[in-house]
């Protein structure tokens, strides 16, 4: 019965993301913008942790539209991108070609992909763990990590009340299986890796989403706010940049506030071989 539910969930995910891919014109995606704009703090931080990346091998699990895959490929990485959506992989490949670079693509779910004996320098998992069974996915990923390999990911957290209201409203731009990251989920990474670091993003800066909804009267079922905030990042810089500095101070003084942030970046190294 559990397997039937899992397969049903995967079909829902695949259909949802195929439809999303069909609605996108890859030619209007600005790869540099969505990875370097001020309102992409997670990717700016991740890039700092991975650069220089030229000549390194990188596995992008759940690549989606391919913005990160193509960005890293443009920086010189040898990128393998996986996704359960054929539509998303088509967009990612087209986006790479449009940006005069290449990526290798494989269609598979995060819990079941098999890339043989390949070992990657970096495994990047962007906004995916809250869609999948984390432990089974980690067990898959560990098979492709060597002693110096690094896993780096980012996902939404479960605890901020403002974001939870948004989740309750935005039912058409999300899938029903989503399960934002909890403290127990973070413990799973420490179970499987010797070294785990976390960094939190978006605390007072979340006021931008409130303004989008309350002041600009935008419908979260018609727009993906987390995508729009990247496209419109330059317009929000006047507000985001000072609030980001406030966030940095608050999180340094009161680390527990991190769990009230929107997103968390998880960086893991040193596979514990005897853990399943």
Order of alpha helices (4+ residues) and beta strands (2+ residues): alpha-alpha-alpha-beta-alpha-beta-alpha-beta-beta-alpha-beta-alpha-alpha-beta-alpha-alpha-alpha-beta
